[in-house]
């Protein structure tokens, strides 16, 4: 829980930054905002005499094109499917506004690892405009479609041709408000247009902060849920956690697919334009050099939070203003590389948190460190102790952005 000083500082900062929303304040009460499901998220657990169709659909997003010849549009349903249904014939049940029911058999599937509940995305094509569809569901091929269905949504519409969006995946639990504000403001400062996230059991403090950014159009969020028969909590690093994460990645790709660029990063990660003053100039430069790029991989650096803190000027929590000792650039399979992709040039099936697959004659490039890097502020990974215990490098490059941020948000960092 945050102390009174911290709460007052954040409240004053928000009042200063969002002067037109003074009626929204940051509470210092001990409270957890429990996620409740909106009407368009449904549990699709259906039974017959021999087996249960175990499909949980988190979202259904429609796009005005289709991988199927002769179809005008399609819906991407992202969620989980039991591995026992890998060969089960299912069908899309599409309910039209007119009341008509359309069935489509053997829809295209993307699947994750072979565990009990695997991440899945199912593509259901339609021959009508998206707005003609009332709801959509999945069912056994041999059973009748039910009226129980999911209300579809459409991708978020960007406001400019060079739009840049970040997917934060899932924000959950006791998040440090100061670090959240710093991360959001940093991304606004470098020119990011939109941040999308799912939220799960966030505190009222965090919810109040997000409301401010939602009001100005910078953040969009959606409640997260997972199948009720799962026995662990969000954030536990179990094998099935990565499947949950991939479900959100499927959703983010479709929801942000109209943006020119997408990146999936966490709240302790900062994309640093090292050659330019903002991310838009950086992307123009990269696309000039690599016009056939489908996306770019960024070299990550670990900035270790257990050594050499700079506490002379920063009194409240900060990542970019406090930690300047980093490892060498991480490479290889365990480097946790993050990417910037052009959604129109990559495959949905090959898009993951740490990798992507370009389509056609587009290519994947690693960005030169002189142009950009990924600053990752955390304690050392258990499998990288040799690197963390080696010679560290002092890197203060991000200070050029921190100093600009400090001028705007001085009350967050200073008494």
C-alpha positions in Angstrom: 0.0 0.0 0.0 1.2 3.5 -0.7 2.0 6.0 2.1 0.1 9.2 2.5 2.8 11.3 1.0 2.9 9.2 -2.1 -0.8 9.4 -2.5 -0.9 13.2 -2.2 1.9 13.6 -4.6 0.2 11.5 -7.3 -3.2 13.3 -6.7 -1.6 16.7 -7.0 0.2 15.6 -10.2 -2.9 14.3 -11.8 -4.8 17.5 -10.9 -2.1 19.5 -12.6 -1.8 17.3 -15.7 -5.5 16.8 -16.3 -6.9 20.1 -15.1 -10.3 19.5 -16.6 -10.9 16.2 -14.7 -10.5 17.5 -11.1 -13.5 15.6 -10.0 -11.5 12.3 -10.3 -9.1 11.8 -7.4 -6.7 9.1 -6.3 -8.0 7.3 -3.2 -5.8 6.1 -0.4 -8.3 3.5 0.7 -7.4 -0.1 0.8 -9.6 -1.4 -2.0 -9.4 -3.9 -4.8 -11.4 -3.3 -8.0 -12.6 -6.8 -8.7 -13.0 -7.5 -12.4 -16.5 -8.2 -13.6 -17.2 -9.5 -17.0 -19.0 -7.3 -19.5 -21.9 -8.8 -21.5 -19.8 -9.6 -24.5 -17.6 -12.0 -22.7 -19.2 -15.4 -22.3 -18.2 -18.8 -20.9 -19.0 -21.3 -23.7 -19.0 -24.6 -21.7 -21.4 -27.0 -23.6 -22.1 -30.6 -22.8 -23.3 -33.6 -24.7 -23.4 -37.3 -23.7 -19.8 -38.1 -24.4 -17.7 -35.0 -23.9 -17.7 -31.3 -23.0 -16.8 -28.7 -25.6 -14.3 -26.7 -23.7 -13.9 -23.3 -25.4 -13.5 -20.1 -23.6 -13.7 -17.0 -25.8 -12.2 -13.8 -24.5 -13.0 -11.6 -27.5 -14.4 -11.6 -31.0 -13.0 -8.8 -33.3 -14.2 -8.2 -36.8 -12.1 -7.0 -39.7 -13.2 -5.8 -43.1 -11.2 -8.4 -45.1 -10.9 -12.1 -45.2 -8.4 -14.9 -45.8 -11.3 -16.8 -47.4 -12.1 -16.3 -51.1 -15.6 -14.9 -51.7 -16.0 -13.6 -48.2 -16.3 -9.9 -47.3 -15.1 -9.9 -43.7 -14.2 -12.2 -40.8 -14.2 -12.4 -37.1 -11.2 -13.5 -35.0 -12.2 -15.2 -31.8 -9.4 -15.3 -29.3 -9.5 -17.6 -26.2 -8.7 -21.1 -25.0 -9.6 -24.5 -26.3 -9.1 -27.9 -24.6 -6.3 -29.9 -26.3 -8.7 -32.9 -26.6 -10.6 -30.9 -29.2 -7.6 -30.5 -31.5 -9.4 -32.7 -34.1 -13.0 -32.0 -33.1 -15.1 -30.5 -35.9 -16.6 -27.3 -34.8 -18.6 -24.6 -36.5 -19.1 -20.8 -36.3 -22.6 -19.8 -35.3 -23.2 -16.2 -36.7 -26.4 -14.5 -35.6 -27.4 -11.6 -37.9 -29.3 -8.5 -36.8 -32.2 -9.7 -38.9 -32.4 -12.8 -36.8 -31.0 -15.1 -39.4 -28.5 -17.8 -38.4 -25.5 -18.6 -40.5 -23.3 -21.6 -39.8 -19.7 -22.0 -41.0 -18.0 -25.4 -40.6 -14.3 -26.1 -40.0 -13.1 -22.6 -39.3 -9.4 -21.9 -39.5 -7.5 -22.3 -36.1 -4.3 -21.1 -34.6 -3.2 -23.1 -31.6 -0.6 -22.8 -28.9 1.2 -25.5 -26.9 -0.3 -28.9 -26.4 -1.5 -28.5 -22.8 -5.0 -29.0 -21.3 -6.2 -25.6 -22.2 -4.2 -24.1 -25.1 -4.4 -20.6 -26.5 -6.4 -20.5 -29.7 -7.7 -18.1 -32.3 -10.5 -19.2 -34.6 -11.4 -17.3 -37.8 -15.0 -17.2 -38.8 -15.7 -15.6 -42.2 -18.9 -13.7 -43.2 -20.3 -12.6 -46.6 -22.0 -9.5 -45.1 -20.7 -6.3 -43.6 -19.5 -6.4 -40.0 -22.4 -4.2 -38.8 -24.9 -6.7 -39.9 -23.7 -9.2 -37.3 -25.4 -9.3 -33.9 -23.4 -12.0 -32.2 -21.1 -15.0 -32.8 -20.4 -18.3 -31.0 -18.8 -21.7 -31.5 -20.4 -25.1 -31.3 -20.0 -28.7 -32.0 -20.6 -29.5 -35.7 -23.4 -31.9 -34.9 -25.3 -29.7 -32.5 -27.7 -26.8 -33.0 -26.5 -23.3 -32.6 -27.7 -21.5 -29.5 -28.7 -17.9 -29.0 -26.0 -17.6 -26.4 -23.3 -15.6 -28.2 -20.6 -13.0 -28.0 -21.1 -9.4 -29.1 -18.3 -8.7 -31.6 -16.1 -5.6 -31.5 -14.0 -3.8 -34.1 -10.3 -2.7 -34.1 -9.4 0.6 -32.5 -9.3 3.4 -35.1 -6.0 5.4 -35.1 -6.0 9.2 -35.5 -3.0 9.5 -37.9 -1.1 7.6 -40.7 2.0 7.1 -38.6 0.2 5.8 -35.6 2.1 3.8 -32.9 0.3 1.6 -30.4 1.6 -0.4 -27.4 0.0 -3.5 -26.0 0.6 -3.8 -22.2 -1.1 -7.2 -22.1 -2.5 -7.6 -18.5 -2.2 -5.0 -15.7 -3.0 -6.7 -12.5 -2.8 -6.5 -8.7 -0.9 -4.1 -6.6 0.7 -1.9 -9.2 2.9 1.0 -8.0 1.0 4.2 -9.1 4.1 6.3 -9.4 5.8 3.9 -11.7 2.6 3.5 -13.8 2.4 7.3 -14.2 6.0 7.5 -15.2 5.7 4.7 -17.8 2.5 6.2 -19.3 3.9 9.7 -19.4 7.2 8.6 -20.9 5.4 6.9 -23.8 3.3 10.0 -24.3 6.4 12.1 -24.4 8.1 10.0 -27.1 5.1 10.1 -29.3 3.1 6.8 -28.7 -0.5 7.3 -29.7 -2.4 4.6 -27.9 -1.8 2.1 -25.1 -4.2 -0.9 -24.8 -4.3 -3.2 -21.8 -6.4 -5.8 -20.1 -6.9 -5.2 -16.4 -7.5 -7.8 -13.6 -8.1 -7.1 -9.9 -6.4 -3.7 -10.0 -6.6 -1.3 -7.0 -8.7 1.8 -6.9 -5.6 3.9 -7.0 -4.6 2.3 -10.3 -8.2 2.5 -11.7 -8.4 6.2 -10.9 -5.1 6.9 -12.7 -6.2 5.0 -15.7 -9.5 6.9 -15.9 -7.5 10.1 -16.4 -5.6 8.6 -19.4 -8.8 7.0 -20.8 -10.6 10.4 -20.7 -7.9 12.0 -22.9 -7.9 9.1 -25.3 -4.4 7.8 -24.6 -5.4 4.5 -22.9 -8.0 1.9 -23.6 -8.6 -1.0 -21.3 -10.8 -4.1 -21.1 -11.5 -6.5 -18.2 -9.6 -9.7 -18.3 -10.9 -13.1 -17.2 -9.8 -16.7 -17.6 -11.7 -20.0 -17.6 -13.3 -20.6 -14.2 -11.8 -24.1 -13.8 -8.2 -22.9 -13.7 -6.5 -23.2 -10.3 -4.0 -20.5 -10.4 -3.9 -16.7 -10.3 -3.0 -14.3 -13.1 0.8 -13.6 -13.1 2.0 -16.9 -11.8 4.8 -18.0 -14.1 3.5 -21.5 -14.7 3.5 -23.1 -18.1 -0.1 -22.3 -18.7 0.6 -18.6 -17.9 2.3 -18.3 -21.3 -0.8 -19.6 -22.9 -2.9 -17.0 -21.2 -0.4 -14.4 -22.4 -0.7 -15.6 -26.0 -4.5 -15.2 -25.9 -4.0 -11.5 -25.1 -1.4 -11.2 -27.8 -3.9 -12.6 -30.3 -6.4 -10.0 -29.1 -4.0 -7.1 -29.2 -2.9 -7.9 -32.8 -6.5 -7.7 -34.0 -7.6 -4.9 -31.8 -4.6 -2.7 -32.8 -4.4 -3.9 -36.4 -5.3 -0.6 -38.0 -2.2 1.1 -36.4 0.9 1.5 -38.5 3.1 0.1 -35.8 2.5 -2.1 -32.7 4.8 -3.1 -29.9 4.2 -5.4 -27.0 6.1 -4.3 -23.9 5.7 -4.5 -20.1 5.5 -1.7 -17.6 9.2 -2.1 -16.6 10.3 -1.7 -20.2 11.1 1.5 -22.1 11.8 1.9 -25.8 14.5 4.5 -26.1 15.0 6.4 -29.3 18.8 6.9 -29.0 19.3 8.7 -32.3 16.0 10.8 -32.4 13.9 12.8 -30.1 10.7 10.8 -30.6 9.5 7.4 -31.8 7.8 8.8 -35.0 11.1 10.3 -36.3 12.8 7.0 -35.4 10.3 4.9 -37.4 10.5 7.2 -40.4 14.3 6.8 -40.3 14.1 3.0 -40.1 11.5 2.7 -42.8 13.7 4.8 -45.1 16.5 2.3 -44.6 14.4 -0.8 -44.6 11.3 -0.2 -46.8 10.5 -3.9 -47.0 10.5 -4.4 -43.2 7.8 -6.4 -41.6 9.1 -5.5 -38.2 12.1 -4.7 -36.0 13.7 -6.5 -33.1 15.2 -4.3 -30.4 18.2 -5.2 -28.3 17.2 -5.4 -24.6 19.4 -4.2 -21.7 18.8 -5.2 -18.1 19.1 -2.2 -15.7 19.5 -3.8 -12.4 17.4 -2.6 -9.5 19.6 -4.0 -6.8 22.8 -2.0 -7.5 23.9 1.7 -7.6 20.7 3.6 -7.2 20.8 7.3 -8.1 18.9 8.7 -5.1 20.3 12.3 -5.0 17.5 13.8 -7.0 14.7 11.3 -7.1 12.7 11.0 -3.9 9.8 8.9 -5.1 9.8 5.7 -7.1 11.3 6.0 -10.5 12.9 3.6 -12.9 14.4 5.8 -15.6 15.7 8.4 -13.1 17.2 6.0 -10.6 18.9 3.0 -12.2 21.8 3.5 -14.7 23.9 0.3 -14.3 23.1 -2.1 -17.1 24.3 -5.4 -18.5 25.5 -5.9 -22.0 22.9 -6.4 -24.7 21.0 -9.6 -24.3 21.0 -11.9 -27.3 20.0 -15.5 -28.1 16.9 -17.5 -27.3 16.6 -16.3 -23.6 17.1 -12.6 -24.4 13.4 -11.7 -24.0 13.7 -9.6 -27.2 10.8 -7.2 -27.9 9.7 -6.0 -31.3 8.0 -3.2 -33.3 5.9 -4.7 -36.1 3.8 -3.5 -39.0 0.6 -5.5 -38.5 -0.2 -5.4 -42.2 3.1 -7.2 -42.9 3.2 -10.0 -40.4 1.4 -13.3 -39.9 -1.2 -13.5 -37.1 -0.2 -17.1 -36.5 3.5 -16.2 -36.0 3.0 -13.2 -33.7 4.1 -13.7 -30.1 5.4 -11.5 -27.3 9.1 -12.1 -28.3 8.9 -13.1 -32.0 7.0 -12.5 -35.2 6.8 -13.9 -38.7 6.8 -11.5 -41.7 4.6 -12.5 -44.7 5.4 -12.5 -48.4 8.7 -10.7 -49.2 8.8 -8.6 -46.1 11.7 -9.1 -43.7 12.7 -9.0 -40.1 15.5 -6.7 -39.0 17.4 -6.1 -35.8 17.7 -2.4 -35.1 21.2 -0.9 -34.5 21.8 0.0 -30.9 22.8 3.4 -32.0 19.2 4.0 -33.1 17.2 2.4 -30.3 17.3 0.0 -27.4 15.0 -1.5 -24.8 15.7 -0.5 -21.2 14.4 -3.2 -18.9 14.3 -2.3 -15.2 14.2 -5.3 -13.0 16.2 -7.7 -10.8 18.3 -10.2 -12.7 16.8 -13.3 -14.3 17.8 -16.5 -12.5 19.3 -17.8 -15.8 21.4 -14.7 -16.4 23.4 -14.5 -13.2 26.7 -14.7 -14.9 25.9 -11.7 -17.1 24.5 -9.7 -14.1 27.5 -10.5 -12.0 29.9 -9.4 -14.7 31.1 -5.9 -15.5 28.2 -3.5 -15.7 28.0 -0.5 -18.0 26.9 2.9 -16.9 24.2 4.1 -19.3 22.5 7.5 -18.8 21.2 8.0 -22.3 17.5 7.9 -21.2 18.2 11.0 -19.0 17.5 13.2 -22.0 13.9 12.0 -21.8 13.8 11.9 -18.0 14.8 15.5 -17.8 12.1 16.5 -20.2 9.6 14.4 -18.3 10.8 15.8 -15.0 10.0 19.3 -16.1 6.4 18.2 -16.9 5.9 16.0 -13.9 8.2 17.6 -11.3 5.7 17.1 -8.5 5.9 13.4 -8.9 9.6 13.3 -8.3 10.3 16.1 -5.9 8.9 17.2 -2.5 
